[in-house]
């Protein structure tokens, strides 16, 4: 996104972000293992991910872009 190749993370066709959102059932990652090891809250995954990106990777912000699968 910083390089302006896409406007949203879910637009990058090669990203596992799409798998975590349920937009694709890919095999790039072991999704269940990653969720467990990283203690991801899948109810907040989208908002948290954009929070990290919008803050330059240094934390979270309250801004979310909303996701409706």
Backbone bond lengths (Angstrom), bond angles and torsions (degrees), N, CA, C in turn:
res aa  C-N    CA-C-N  psi(-1)  N-CA   C-N-CA  omega(-1)  CA-C   N-CA-C  phi
1 X - - - 1.435 - - 1.521 110.02 -
2 X 1.299 116.19 -37.18 1.473 118.86 179.89 1.523 111.29 -64.23
3 X 1.321 116.79 -29.82 1.462 119.65 179.30 1.522 112.08 -87.16
4 X 1.323 116.54 -0.56 1.475 123.59 176.66 1.524 113.44 67.24
5 X 1.325 116.89 25.35 1.461 119.20 175.40 1.524 110.95 -75.46
6 X 1.338 116.44 -30.35 1.459 122.42 175.89 1.524 108.38 -139.84
7 X 1.316 115.83 159.47 1.458 120.51 177.88 1.523 111.95 -87.86
8 X 1.334 116.54 -31.26 1.464 121.52 -177.92 1.523 109.18 -130.96
9 X 1.322 116.28 148.47 1.466 120.24 -179.16 1.520 111.66 -57.07
10 X 1.311 116.96 -38.47 1.466 119.90 -177.58 1.518 112.92 -70.91
11 X 1.329 117.94 -8.85 1.466 121.42 177.09 1.529 113.02 -81.33
12 X 1.342 117.44 -18.69 1.469 120.26 -179.24 1.519 108.41 -78.55
13 X 1.308 116.51 108.92 1.461 122.42 -170.72 1.534 113.64 -62.98
14 X 1.315 118.11 -22.76 1.463 121.31 -176.40 1.530 113.21 -96.58
15 X 1.312 117.59 3.40 1.452 121.56 -177.40 1.523 111.56 -87.05
16 X 1.325 116.00 140.19 1.464 119.80 175.16 1.527 111.11 -72.30
17 X 1.328 117.39 -9.76 1.467 121.43 176.14 1.522 110.13 -52.90
18 X 1.305 117.11 -38.83 1.473 121.95 178.78 1.523 111.42 -62.45
19 X 1.329 116.89 -35.90 1.472 120.79 178.20 1.527 110.54 -67.70
20 X 1.333 116.37 -43.89 1.459 120.52 -179.30 1.522 111.81 -64.58
21 X 1.344 117.08 -30.51 1.461 120.70 177.96 1.515 112.65 -80.42
22 X 1.328 116.78 -13.01 1.457 120.12 -177.83 1.525 112.68 85.44
23 X 1.325 117.21 14.50 1.462 121.05 178.20 1.520 111.73 -81.92
24 X 1.319 115.43 -16.46 1.455 121.33 -178.95 1.522 106.75 -152.23
25 X 1.296 116.28 146.99 1.461 121.20 178.05 1.526 108.31 -107.44
26 X 1.338 114.78 67.22 1.455 120.14 -175.83 1.510 113.06 -85.67
27 X 1.319 114.93 178.74 1.463 121.24 -178.80 1.525 111.51 -121.52
28 X 1.334 117.06 20.98 1.460 120.30 179.86 1.523 111.73 -67.12
29 X 1.313 116.94 -31.92 1.458 121.28 -177.05 1.517 110.44 -134.70
30 X 1.307 114.97 160.78 1.453 120.67 168.38 1.526 105.00 -90.95
31 X 1.308 115.95 90.17 1.459 122.67 -171.75 1.521 112.58 -56.90
32 X 1.301 117.87 -46.91 1.467 121.00 -178.29 1.531 111.80 -63.54
33 X 1.317 117.34 -40.88 1.457 120.99 178.42 1.534 110.63 -65.51
34 X 1.322 116.70 -43.58 1.464 120.45 178.93 1.523 111.29 -62.10
35 X 1.317 117.08 -42.74 1.469 121.24 178.60 1.525 109.80 -59.58
36 X 1.314 115.97 -43.21 1.466 120.60 -179.49 1.532 111.40 -68.48
37 X 1.320 117.32 -50.27 1.461 121.19 -175.93 1.531 113.16 -67.53
38 X 1.323 116.13 -36.76 1.458 120.58 -177.82 1.524 112.54 -92.32
39 X 1.340 115.84 -1.92 1.466 122.07 -179.57 1.526 110.76 52.45
40 X 1.338 115.33 49.43 1.459 121.09 -177.98 1.519 110.72 -77.96
41 X 1.310 116.14 136.26 1.459 122.46 172.91 1.524 106.39 -93.97
42 X 1.316 116.97 100.85 1.452 120.82 -174.35 1.528 112.38 -67.98
43 X 1.326 117.52 -17.10 1.460 120.04 174.90 1.533 110.72 -73.12
44 X 1.325 117.57 -20.64 1.464 122.85 -179.24 1.528 112.27 -119.58
45 X 1.308 117.41 6.53 1.461 120.99 -173.89 1.528 112.55 -55.08
46 X 1.307 117.21 -47.49 1.469 121.16 -178.15 1.521 110.50 -62.14
47 X 1.313 116.79 -51.86 1.461 121.15 -178.65 1.525 111.38 -62.86
48 X 1.331 116.32 -44.22 1.466 120.06 179.88 1.526 111.43 -63.10
49 X 1.328 117.04 -40.91 1.464 121.15 -179.62 1.523 110.79 -62.68
50 X 1.321 117.06 -45.91 1.459 119.91 178.41 1.518 111.11 -68.59
51 X 1.317 117.68 -31.56 1.456 120.66 176.50 1.511 111.20 -61.30
52 X 1.317 116.49 -41.74 1.465 121.29 178.83 1.533 110.14 -65.66
53 X 1.311 117.22 -46.17 1.463 121.62 -179.60 1.518 110.88 -63.61
54 X 1.319 117.37 -45.89 1.465 121.40 -176.75 1.521 112.53 -67.89
55 X 1.325 116.49 -22.63 1.464 121.03 -179.54 1.534 110.91 -98.15
56 X 1.303 116.95 12.31 1.450 120.43 179.97 1.515 113.50 72.85
57 X 1.336 117.16 18.04 1.454 120.85 178.34 1.509 114.10 85.16
58 X 1.345 117.72 10.86 1.462 120.54 -176.22 1.522 113.69 -102.81
59 X 1.293 118.54 -0.29 1.462 120.56 -179.12 1.510 110.30 163.56
60 X 1.306 115.83 -158.49 1.457 121.17 -176.97 1.519 109.83 -115.55
61 X 1.323 115.16 154.89 1.454 119.78 169.62 1.512 108.40 -127.00
62 X 1.286 117.60 174.86 1.459 121.01 -177.54 1.519 112.65 -88.11
63 X 1.327 117.52 -7.07 1.458 119.80 -178.47 1.511 111.57 -75.64
64 X 1.302 116.78 131.54 1.459 119.40 175.17 1.517 107.93 -132.46
65 X 1.279 114.47 157.10 1.457 120.06 -176.67 1.514 111.75 -101.29
66 X 1.321 116.93 -0.91 1.457 121.40 179.42 1.505 112.72 67.10
67 X 1.283 116.32 133.80 1.463 120.79 179.20 1.504 108.91 -136.85
68 X 1.296 115.66 127.59 1.448 121.72 176.26 1.519 107.51 -123.39
69 X 1.341 118.07 103.10 1.475 119.75 -178.42 1.512 112.20 -65.66
